[in-house]
Amino acid sequence: MGKFFLDTGITLSNQAWKLTGKKAAGEPGLKLELPEEPLEHMCSATLREVHERVAMPFGVRFRSRWLRATGDSAAADSTESAFASLLLRFTDPALAREVIRIFYLNRSLEGRMPLAIRPFTSSSLPAYPFTLLALSKYHDISLDNEGTRELFLKYLKFSDWLVINHKGDGGLYYHNDETWFRRDFLVKPLIDAEPLVATRWRDTLSLGLNCVMAWQYRILSRCAIGGGENRDARKLDNHAKKLAAFIHESFWNNDHKFYFDKLSGEPVLTPSALGLLPLAAEAATRLQAEALVSRLDQVTAPLCDTLDHAPYNAVTALLIMDGLSKYGYHTKAAALALKLARATAALQGARNSLVARTIATHALLEYVLGFVTLGPKRFVIFPRLPQSWTGKPGRIAIAPHNVALDFSLTDTGSVATSIAHPYGPDFSLSQPNNSVLNVDLQNPPAPRPEPRQNPPAANGERNSS
């Protein structure tokens, strides 16, 4: 009964708040028109739901705008909020920062950042570091050094809490908490492969947990740079490198050319998608990365096939995309992003799928369309469009900034893009698919010359240039 009154109170307060219009989230200002109709519908529905879930300050814990969780509408979930923030930043960077900032403001006295928050209580489980990714992307688009620095410094205390409570003598991280262990999506593939792990959690060394901790230090270092803390950035990058070395020494199995979790010091030799996470942690050498990528399709297939009851598989998939891109496997990252998006679009409104849908929408933008923002007037275009999209137009429109990109993959393998914006004349450009182009709206790149065709040789053979 108490939950009913709480949910009703929050709902009524939000309705009144939206009627006043004061800092209320309006209609989504980001719109994607894609060559595949199911993907377009999925993105539109996701962006609309994210905006609808933005709630007003309420109770003791919610001191700013926040995102109502799909699992509990009277709570905010840090992972859901982080990935929703990635989409909100395009049209409302201040809101994107607010929905993650509440988790930074609700740290415990010891420094633990909660996984979830309710109006008057917070979870005892620690948050994943995905709010850091949201903070880094927020800085990319807003260039807000002070706002980034504030949250970076708050996260440092949380990272210290993780070291004190969950880092062992050998430099690796342990769960040290049975409830956290059992609920951690990074352990689920191991439990599925070896059910005894559920009762022997103290003897388990999690590959996924350690890779995410190393990835955390990489992102934290970027946030430190964004906040002007360059000395801390170097230290944090060194922490990441040390942990990456420990990961390689402890989890790499040279006989199987793969990374595995450990139980009582022995590898659990069941390959899973988590074995690719050392790519995101930058723990693998180039040769080892080749060995890992050779098993990419095999180990990632279950991620997309089971999204309906394991939506956090999308998080693992996104980390793998990040790792693939770091090692130069851009087309494979794009293929995985497209596969994830198609699987997510097929969920047809499955409960608690928002985290998967926000990740899929973000992955389409970053790894397929290749749209990466570097401030309100600058971005990078790195398209990795599938051949099935040839000749089919698409569009990225950001209404608050009056910016729109119309794109199409041509028969020659180039991506033709027309850009409308308010900072000067509209312009068009062309670039090869799977190539990078920096775009400054106030100083657009010069058109690329058309490839020169060599005249046919007299004897009918191809001329060499």
Secondary structure, 3 states (H helix, E strand, C coil): CHHHHHHHHHHHHHHHHHHHCCCCCCCCCEEEECCCHHHHHHHHHHHHHHHHCEECCECCCECCCEECCCCCCCCEEHHHHHHHHHHHCCCCHHHHHHHHHHHHHCCCCCCCCECEECCCCECCCECCCHHHHHHHHHHHHHCCHHHHHHHHHHHHHHHHHHHHHHECCCCCECCCCHHHHHHCCCCHHHHHHCHHHHCCHHHEECHHHHHHHHHHHHHHHHHHHHCCCHHHHHHHHHHHHHHHHHHHHHHEECCCCEECCEECCEECCCCCHHHHCHHHHCCCCHHHHHHHHCCHHHHHHHHHHCCCCCCCHHHHHHHHHHHHHHCCCHHHHHHHHHHHHHHHHCCCCCCCCHHHHHHHHHHHHHHHCCEEECCCCEEEECCCCCHHHECCCEEEEEHHHCEEEEEEECCCCEEEEEEECCCCCCEEEEEECCCCEEEECCCCCCCCCCCCCCCCCCCCCCCCC
